[in-house]
Amino acid sequence: FARAGDLFFQAGFYAEAAENFSLVNDLARAAEAHERAGNYLQAAQAYEPVGGDKEKLATLYEKGEDFYPAGRLFVKLGQLDRALNVLQQVDPGSTTYTGASLLVGMIFLKRGLVDLAREKFLKIIDNQPVGTSNLEPYYFLALCHGHAGEAEKAKAIFAKILAEDYN
């Protein structure tokens, strides 16, 4: 299969090459072949276990329109503008929308855009009471209140968080 993968790759049949390289667990070559075939999401999924260049991995996820993992990687790389760009493309119906929104709010907060961050966290919370499923957005909402000089509101939220999960 490795030899067949080499031959397909040399002939420009990249999807077939990627399939053959995958069969022999040569994920680096499979990723390269998928990328050349324009199958960016498959390229990212093959490349991720290999490790290496996180920016390339993030770019592959972005090209494959899997915006949440791309955004998370861009945040880790400190590329906050790129992270914002891709995270704001996550579909509201996606299971990763809440995580993406949380990261967007955290970036806003880090940049001192407290009102935008607060708006993002309130949207995530959606008028739900503090519970185990929404401790993080409430925590960051409390930080927003703290940055805005609203210490009592921040303390009230922190108290509710501690009552739900002391750790």
C-alpha positions in Angstrom: 0.0 0.0 0.0 2.9 2.4 0.7 4.3 1.8 -2.8 0.9 2.2 -4.3 0.5 5.5 -2.3 3.9 6.7 -3.7 2.8 5.9 -7.3 -0.6 7.6 -6.9 1.1 10.6 -5.3 3.6 10.9 -8.2 0.8 10.6 -10.7 -1.2 13.4 -9.0 -3.9 11.1 -7.7 -3.7 12.6 -4.2 -7.0 11.2 -2.8 -6.0 7.7 -3.7 -2.5 8.3 -2.4 -3.9 9.5 0.9 -6.1 6.4 1.2 -3.1 4.1 0.7 -0.9 6.0 3.1 -3.6 5.8 5.7 -3.8 2.0 5.3 -0.1 1.7 6.3 -0.6 4.4 9.1 1.7 6.9 7.4 -0.3 9.8 8.6 2.2 12.5 7.7 2.1 11.4 4.0 -1.6 10.9 4.2 -2.0 14.4 5.5 0.1 15.9 2.7 -1.8 13.9 0.1 -5.2 15.0 1.5 -4.0 18.6 1.6 -2.9 18.4 -2.1 -6.3 16.9 -3.0 -8.0 19.8 -1.3 -9.5 17.6 1.5 -8.4 20.0 4.2 -10.4 18.6 7.1 -9.1 15.0 6.4 -5.6 16.5 6.1 -6.0 18.1 9.6 -7.3 14.9 11.1 -4.4 12.9 9.7 -1.9 15.6 10.6 -3.0 16.1 14.2 -1.7 12.8 15.7 1.6 13.4 14.0 2.1 16.7 15.9 4.4 19.4 14.7 3.5 22.7 13.3 0.4 23.9 15.2 -0.1 26.9 12.9 -0.3 24.6 9.8 -2.8 22.4 11.7 -4.9 25.4 12.6 -4.8 26.6 9.0 -5.9 23.1 7.7 -8.9 23.1 10.1 -9.7 26.6 9.0 -9.6 25.7 5.3 -11.7 22.6 6.1 -14.2 24.9 7.8 -13.9 23.2 11.2 -13.6 26.6 12.9 -13.7 25.7 16.5 -10.5 23.6 16.6 -8.8 26.1 14.3 -9.8 28.9 16.7 -8.6 27.0 19.8 -5.2 26.5 18.1 -4.9 30.1 17.1 -5.6 31.1 20.7 -2.9 28.8 21.9 -0.5 30.3 19.3 -1.4 33.8 20.6 -2.9 34.8 17.2 -6.0 36.4 18.7 -7.1 38.2 15.5 -7.1 35.0 13.5 -8.8 33.2 16.4 -11.6 35.8 16.5 -12.1 35.6 12.8 -12.5 31.8 12.7 -14.4 31.4 16.0 -17.0 33.9 14.9 -17.7 31.7 11.9 -18.8 28.7 14.1 -22.5 28.0 13.2 -24.9 28.8 16.1 -26.5 25.4 15.6 -23.1 23.6 16.1 -22.3 21.7 19.3 -19.1 23.7 19.5 -20.9 27.1 19.4 -20.9 27.6 23.2 -17.2 26.8 23.4 -16.4 29.1 20.5 -18.5 31.9 22.1 -16.7 31.4 25.4 -13.3 31.8 23.7 -14.6 34.9 21.8 -15.7 36.4 25.1 -12.4 35.6 26.8 -10.5 37.3 23.9 -12.8 40.4 24.2 -12.1 40.5 28.0 -8.4 40.1 27.5 -8.4 43.0 25.1 -10.4 45.2 27.6 -13.6 45.1 25.6 -15.6 44.4 28.7 -19.0 45.3 27.3 -18.6 43.0 24.3 -17.3 40.2 26.5 -20.3 40.6 28.9 -22.7 40.5 26.0 -21.1 37.2 24.8 -21.2 35.6 28.3 -24.8 36.7 28.9 -25.8 35.1 25.5 -24.2 31.8 26.5 -25.9 31.9 29.9 -29.3 32.6 28.3 -31.0 33.5 31.6 -30.2 30.1 33.1 -29.3 29.9 36.8 -25.8 29.1 37.9 -25.3 25.3 37.5 -22.6 22.8 36.7 -23.0 23.3 32.9 -22.5 27.0 32.9 -19.9 27.8 35.6 -17.3 29.0 33.1 -19.4 31.7 31.5 -20.7 32.8 34.9 -17.1 33.0 36.1 -16.1 35.2 33.2 -19.2 37.3 33.6 -18.2 38.0 37.2 -14.7 39.0 35.9 -16.5 41.4 33.6 -18.3 43.0 36.5 -15.0 43.2 38.4 -13.3 45.0 35.5 -16.3 47.4 35.2 -16.0 48.3 38.9 -19.1 46.4 39.9 -17.6 44.6 42.8 -20.9 43.6 44.5 -22.3 42.0 41.3 -19.0 40.1 40.8 -19.0 38.9 44.4 -22.6 37.8 44.2 -21.8 35.7 41.1 -18.7 34.2 42.6 -20.7 33.2 45.7 -23.2 31.4 43.5 -20.4 29.6 41.7 -18.8 28.6 45.0 -22.1 27.3 46.3 -22.4 25.1 43.1 -18.7 24.0 43.0 -16.3 25.0 45.7 -13.3 24.0 43.7 
